[in-house]
């Protein structure tokens, strides 16, 4: 009986070679060729796991967690060794701060680096700035308001504070213009915007001279060319 859509083995052609005979060859599966990797080949997950090593299980108790932290910290130091390590660390930090205050470019903050910023600092440090009086004057007015809590004094302090803020804004505006004009003349290839340099100069001028970082490198009244 021949089924529809199905080949009957008994009714096949006798001249057709049998695929089950030993003399016939079965086509081998086509091997997939891997593409050439770009650069370093991506490691397999098994190789990455062997490279990292086995992952330690999570600690079950707090005592086990403390023990593991001690093992990660390494051998326990004696009191003298800890004291020497702290002293060495303080000395290193002090040396870095001293070099930063001296104006060495490698130890400065990113906002203070570069010859343009150094030049702006010299301009600010060489002049007497009204902005430097803002903080002491504001603190003095606040102290007067707290010491003499009367309506008349507060009525005088409020407009005086507004006048002080206005003076500081005007002085910062003229300082910013001066800094940008001199910086553009000395550094024609300067790419910093005028607003950034002006704000940097005004923020430094608003600080007390002894509290400025890095430390001023020029004296007051020194001509800066």
C-alpha positions in Angstrom: 0.0 0.0 0.0 1.4 3.4 -1.0 0.7 6.3 1.3 0.1 9.8 -0.1 3.2 12.0 0.3 5.3 9.2 1.5 7.8 7.0 -0.4 7.4 3.3 -0.2 10.8 1.6 0.3 9.4 -1.5 -1.5 8.5 0.5 -4.6 11.7 2.3 -5.1 13.8 2.0 -8.2 16.0 -1.1 -8.1 18.7 0.8 -10.0 18.9 3.6 -7.3 21.8 3.0 -4.8 20.8 2.2 -1.3 22.0 4.8 1.2 22.4 2.1 3.9 24.9 0.2 1.8 28.5 0.1 3.1 29.8 1.2 -0.2 28.0 4.5 -0.4 29.3 7.7 1.1 27.3 9.9 3.4 27.7 13.6 2.8 29.6 15.2 5.7 28.0 18.2 7.3 29.4 21.5 6.1 31.7 23.1 8.7 31.1 26.8 9.5 34.2 28.8 9.1 34.7 31.4 11.8 35.4 35.0 10.7 38.7 36.5 11.5 38.5 38.4 14.7 39.4 42.1 14.8 42.1 42.8 17.2 42.1 40.7 20.3 39.6 37.8 20.3 36.8 37.8 22.7 37.4 35.2 25.4 34.8 32.6 26.0 32.8 32.5 29.2 34.7 29.5 30.5 38.1 31.1 29.8 37.0 34.4 31.5 35.8 32.4 34.6 39.1 30.5 34.8 40.9 33.8 34.5 39.0 35.5 37.3 39.1 32.4 39.5 36.4 31.0 41.7 34.1 33.5 43.4 34.0 33.3 47.1 30.6 32.7 48.6 29.0 35.5 50.6 29.7 35.5 54.3 27.0 34.0 56.5 27.8 35.8 59.7 29.2 39.1 60.8 32.3 37.4 62.3 33.0 35.8 59.0 32.7 39.1 57.3 35.1 40.8 59.7 37.6 37.9 59.2 37.4 38.3 55.4 37.9 42.1 55.7 41.0 41.5 57.8 42.4 39.0 55.3 41.8 41.5 52.4 43.6 44.3 54.4 46.7 42.1 54.7 48.9 41.6 57.7 48.1 43.6 60.8 50.4 46.5 61.4 51.9 47.3 64.8 51.2 50.6 66.5 54.6 52.1 65.5 54.1 51.0 61.9 50.6 52.6 61.8 52.0 55.8 63.3 54.8 55.9 60.7 52.3 55.3 57.9 50.1 58.1 59.1 53.0 60.4 59.4 54.2 59.6 55.9 50.8 60.1 54.5 50.5 63.5 56.3 53.9 64.6 55.0 52.9 63.6 51.5 49.6 65.5 51.7 51.4 68.5 53.2 54.0 68.5 50.4 51.3 68.3 47.7 49.4 71.2 49.3 52.5 73.3 49.6 53.3 72.8 45.9 49.7 73.6 45.1 49.8 76.8 47.1 53.1 77.7 45.4 51.4 77.6 42.1 53.0 74.5 40.5 50.8 73.7 37.5 50.9 69.9 38.0 49.3 70.2 41.5 46.7 72.8 40.8 43.0 72.2 40.4 41.8 72.1 36.7 40.2 75.5 37.1 43.6 77.1 38.0 45.8 75.4 35.4 47.3 77.1 32.4 49.3 80.3 31.7 46.2 82.3 31.1 44.7 81.6 34.6 48.1 82.3 36.2 48.2 85.7 34.4 44.7 86.5 35.6 45.6 85.7 39.2 48.6 88.0 39.0 46.4 90.8 37.7 43.9 90.3 40.6 46.6 90.0 43.2 48.5 93.1 42.1 45.6 95.5 42.6 43.4 96.6 45.5 39.9 95.2 45.0 36.7 96.5 46.5 35.4 92.9 46.1 37.7 91.9 48.9 35.8 94.1 51.3 32.4 92.5 50.6 32.8 89.6 53.1 34.1 91.6 56.1 31.5 94.4 55.4 28.6 91.9 55.1 29.7 90.1 58.3 29.9 93.4 60.1 26.4 94.5 59.1 25.0 91.1 60.1 26.7 91.5 63.5 25.3 95.0 64.0 21.8 93.7 63.1 22.0 90.9 65.7 23.6 93.1 68.4 21.2 96.0 68.0 17.8 94.5 67.1 16.0 97.8 66.6 13.8 98.9 63.8 15.8 102.0 63.1 19.1 100.1 62.7 17.5 97.4 60.5 16.0 100.2 58.3 19.5 101.5 57.8 21.2 98.2 57.3 19.0 96.9 54.5 19.7 99.8 52.0 23.4 99.8 53.0 23.6 96.1 52.1 22.0 96.8 48.7 24.5 99.7 48.1 27.3 97.3 49.0 26.1 94.6 46.6 25.8 97.2 43.8 29.4 98.5 44.4 30.7 94.9 44.3 28.9 94.2 41.1 30.2 97.3 39.4 33.8 96.6 40.6 33.5 93.0 39.4 32.3 94.1 36.0 35.2 96.5 35.5 37.7 94.0 36.8 36.4 91.4 34.3 36.7 93.8 31.4 40.3 94.7 32.4 41.3 91.0 32.8 39.9 90.0 29.4 41.5 93.0 27.6 44.9 92.2 29.1 44.6 88.5 28.5 43.7 88.9 24.9 46.6 91.2 24.3 49.1 88.9 25.9 47.6 85.6 24.6 46.2 86.1 21.1 45.4 82.4 20.8 43.3 82.4 24.0 40.2 80.3 23.5 38.5 80.9 26.9 35.4 83.0 26.9 35.3 86.4 28.5 32.6 85.5 30.9 34.6 82.6 32.4 37.8 84.7 32.9 35.8 87.6 34.3 34.0 85.3 36.8 37.3 83.6 37.7 38.9 87.0 38.4 35.9 88.3 40.4 35.6 85.2 42.6 39.4 85.4 43.4 39.1 89.1 44.1 36.2 88.5 46.5 38.4 86.4 48.8 40.7 87.7 51.4 44.3 87.9 50.2 45.6 85.5 52.9 42.9 82.9 52.0 43.5 82.8 48.3 44.6 79.5 46.8 47.1 79.2 45.2 49.0 81.8 47.2 49.5 85.2 45.5 52.8 85.4 43.6 53.0 89.2 43.2 52.8 92.0 45.7 50.2 94.7 45.7 51.1 97.5 43.3 53.4 95.4 41.2 53.0 96.2 37.5 51.8 93.2 35.5 52.6 93.3 31.8 
